[in-house]
Amino acid sequence: MRVFLAIVALFTINSAVNADSLIGLDVKYHSYQAKEPVLQNKYTDGTAAVSARIGAQEDEYRAFISFDFIQDSSYGNANISQYMINVNVDYFIPVDVERINPFIGLIIGFGSYDFGGLKDSGTTYGGTIGLLVPISDQIDVDCFVKYIATEIDMVDYYIQPGIGIQYRF
């Protein structure tokens, strides 16, 4: 699976060779529905998260790899740690308003979930919707909401509303 993700990531970045390169940061609220490993009781929790992104952008779309750093949290007496690496492809929806770019996108990647030492990992996939606003020729700010389903047995899904800033060069 990791080889597949690496190939998708390389294809995504290579397809944007003539586009602007980008780097950026996201700050978001990372909420999720999971289940306890032993009793299988479902619960919903959330915590702060930060992600870094690197990729490319042109007028019609952007493609980037995001690395999620999710703050450790706890449920009962168990410490929970998580991370994700995702490939994101966002398509800008054409509108007649200058300097506002609504977008929809697809996400595919890999995630890991550790519930008090019981670890599981698997594929992540989902979608995003948001609004990108150019602040200058090289700096953009975006607001977004991501829904990410998982192939991780202990986690059903993630929902991540947040804001991001990126620098294009």
C-alpha positions, -999 to +999 in steps of 0.1 A: +000+000+000+028+024+008+043+018-026+010+027-042+008+059-022+043+069-032+034+063-069+003+084-066+022+112-048+049+112-075+023+112-103+004+140-086+035+162-082+048+154-117+015+163-133+019+198-119+055+205-132+044+237-150+026+250-120+037+270-090+053+251-062+037+255-028+045+250+009+021+257+037+006+250+071-029+241+083-043+246+117-075+225+124-098+208+148-094+171+144-125+153+154-131+116+150-154+086+157-135+056+170-141+025+190-123+011+220-101-019+210-114-043+236-150-035+243-157-020+209-177+009+224-179+038+199-169+073+211-164+107+195-134+128+205-114+157+191-082+175+195-060+202+178-040+193+148-014+210+125-003+198+091+024+208+066+018+207+029+041+206-001+030+204-037+020+225-067-008+248-079-020+262-111-052+282-121-075+252-122-063+229-094-037+222-068-021+190-057-001+185-025+010+160+001+000+168+037+016+155+068-007+157+098+006+161+133-022+154+157-019+164+193-020+134+217-053+131+236-068+106+260-099+086+264-105+071+299-071+060+310-057+054+275-034+078+257-042+082+220-017+093+193-024+096+156-008+107+123-017+108+087+001+114+053-024+122+025-023+132-011-048+160-018-061+171-052-083+202-051-102+215-081-110+252-082-146+259-091-148+288-116-169+318-102-173+354-114-159+368-082-124+380-084-098+367-059-121+340-044-116+304-054-141+279-040-128+243-043-137+206-039-111+179-036-102+143-031-079+128-004-061+095-003-034+084+021-022+065+051-030+069+088-020+054+121-039+052+154-025+042+187-050+036+216-030+030+248-003+009+230-028-010+207-018+002+173-036+000+140-029+016+106-045+017+072-057+037+042-074+070+045-097+085+018-122+113+016-130+147+003-126+184+011-145+215+004-133+250+010-125+286-001-091+298-012-084+336-010-052+350-025-037+376-002-008+385-026+007+371-057+024+344-037+004+340-004-030+323-002-053+316+028-079+289+027-108+277+050-118+241+045-137+211+059-123+176+053-141+144+057-118+114+058-129+078+061-105+051+071-095+015+067-083+016+103-103-009+124-104+014+154-114+046+136-146+051+115-139+087+102-122+120+108-138+155+103-113+184+101-125+220+098-096+244+096-076+272+080-044+271+061-018+294+047+004+286+017+033+303-001+036+297-039+069+301-056 
